Amino acid sequence: MAKVKGAVVVDKEGCKGCSLCVEACPHDVLALHKEVNSKGYHYSYMENPDACIGCANCGVVCPDTCITIYRAKAS
């Protein structure tokens, strides 16, 4: 079975920092950034990108649909 590698892209200006995606991630990939976006919110980012499997839990729970998930088979 091939290992799946994932990547999460967050629209940092659309993110309101609710942290639902952080809580939904089973591999502790996401965290809230220390910096804030132009609206004053701490936005989500991939703190541990190597742990991402592209499960899409984060994108499903995001109320603002500002998360895009990519998946690729690792060789």
C-alpha positions as a Markdown table, in Angstrom:
| # | Residue | x | y | z |
|---|---|---|---|---|
| 1 | Met | 0.0 | 0.0 | 0.0 |
| 2 | Ala | 1.4 | 3.4 | -1.0 |
| 3 | Lys | 1.7 | 6.0 | 1.6 |
| 4 | Val | -0.4 | 9.1 | 1.0 |
| 5 | Lys | 1.1 | 12.5 | 1.5 |
| 6 | Gly | -1.1 | 15.5 | 2.0 |
| 7 | Ala | -0.9 | 19.3 | 2.0 |
| 8 | Val | -3.2 | 21.9 | 3.4 |
| 9 | Val | -3.4 | 25.4 | 2.0 |
| 10 | Val | -5.2 | 27.9 | 4.1 |
| 11 | Asp | -6.5 | 31.2 | 2.8 |
| 12 | Lys | -5.0 | 33.2 | 5.7 |
| 13 | Glu | -7.2 | 36.3 | 4.9 |
| 14 | Gly | -10.4 | 34.2 | 5.0 |
| 15 | Cys | -9.5 | 32.4 | 8.2 |
| 16 | Lys | -11.1 | 33.7 | 11.4 |
| 17 | Gly | -9.0 | 31.5 | 13.8 |
| 18 | Cys | -11.8 | 29.4 | 15.1 |
| 19 | Ser | -9.4 | 26.5 | 15.4 |
| 20 | Leu | -12.0 | 23.9 | 14.5 |
| 21 | Cys | -9.5 | 22.5 | 11.9 |
| 22 | Val | -6.8 | 22.3 | 14.5 |
| 23 | Glu | -9.1 | 20.2 | 16.7 |
| 24 | Ala | -10.3 | 18.0 | 13.8 |
| 25 | Cys | -6.8 | 17.0 | 12.6 |
| 26 | Pro | -6.0 | 13.5 | 13.8 |
| 27 | His | -2.2 | 14.0 | 13.2 |
| 28 | Asp | -1.7 | 17.4 | 14.9 |
| 29 | Val | -0.6 | 19.0 | 11.6 |
| 30 | Leu | -2.4 | 22.3 | 12.0 |
| 31 | Ala | -1.9 | 25.1 | 14.6 |
| 32 | Leu | -2.9 | 28.8 | 14.9 |
| 33 | His | -0.1 | 31.1 | 13.7 |
| 34 | Lys | 1.3 | 33.6 | 16.2 |
| 35 | Glu | 1.0 | 36.4 | 13.6 |
| 36 | Val | -2.4 | 37.8 | 12.7 |
| 37 | Asn | -4.0 | 38.5 | 9.3 |
| 38 | Ser | -5.2 | 41.9 | 8.2 |
| 39 | Lys | -8.5 | 41.4 | 10.1 |
| 40 | Gly | -6.6 | 40.7 | 13.3 |
| 41 | Tyr | -7.2 | 36.9 | 13.5 |
| 42 | His | -4.6 | 34.3 | 14.2 |
| 43 | Tyr | -4.9 | 32.0 | 11.1 |
| 44 | Ser | -4.3 | 28.3 | 10.7 |
| 45 | Tyr | -1.1 | 26.9 | 9.1 |
| 46 | Met | 0.7 | 23.6 | 8.7 |
| 47 | Glu | 2.9 | 23.4 | 11.8 |
| 48 | Asn | 3.8 | 19.8 | 11.1 |
| 49 | Pro | 3.5 | 19.3 | 7.3 |
| 50 | Asp | 5.3 | 16.0 | 7.2 |
| 51 | Ala | 2.5 | 14.4 | 9.3 |
| 52 | Cys | -0.3 | 15.3 | 6.9 |
| 53 | Ile | -2.0 | 12.4 | 5.2 |
| 54 | Gly | -4.6 | 14.5 | 3.3 |
| 55 | Cys | -7.6 | 13.2 | 5.2 |
| 56 | Ala | -9.5 | 16.4 | 4.6 |
| 57 | Asn | -11.0 | 16.5 | 8.1 |
| 58 | Cys | -9.9 | 20.1 | 8.4 |
| 59 | Gly | -11.6 | 21.2 | 5.2 |
| 60 | Val | -14.9 | 19.5 | 6.2 |
| 61 | Val | -15.2 | 21.3 | 9.5 |
| 62 | Cys | -14.0 | 24.7 | 8.3 |
| 63 | Pro | -17.1 | 27.0 | 8.5 |
| 64 | Asp | -15.5 | 29.6 | 6.1 |
| 65 | Thr | -14.4 | 27.2 | 3.4 |
| 66 | Cys | -10.9 | 28.7 | 3.4 |
| 67 | Ile | -9.0 | 25.4 | 3.4 |
| 68 | Thr | -7.9 | 23.4 | 0.3 |
| 69 | Ile | -6.5 | 19.9 | 0.7 |
| 70 | Tyr | -4.1 | 18.2 | -1.8 |
| 71 | Arg | -3.2 | 14.6 | -1.8 |
| 72 | Ala | -0.4 | 12.7 | -3.6 |
| 73 | Lys | 0.9 | 9.2 | -3.4 |
| 74 | Ala | 4.4 | 9.2 | -1.9 |
| 75 | Ser | 6.8 | 7.0 | -3.7 |
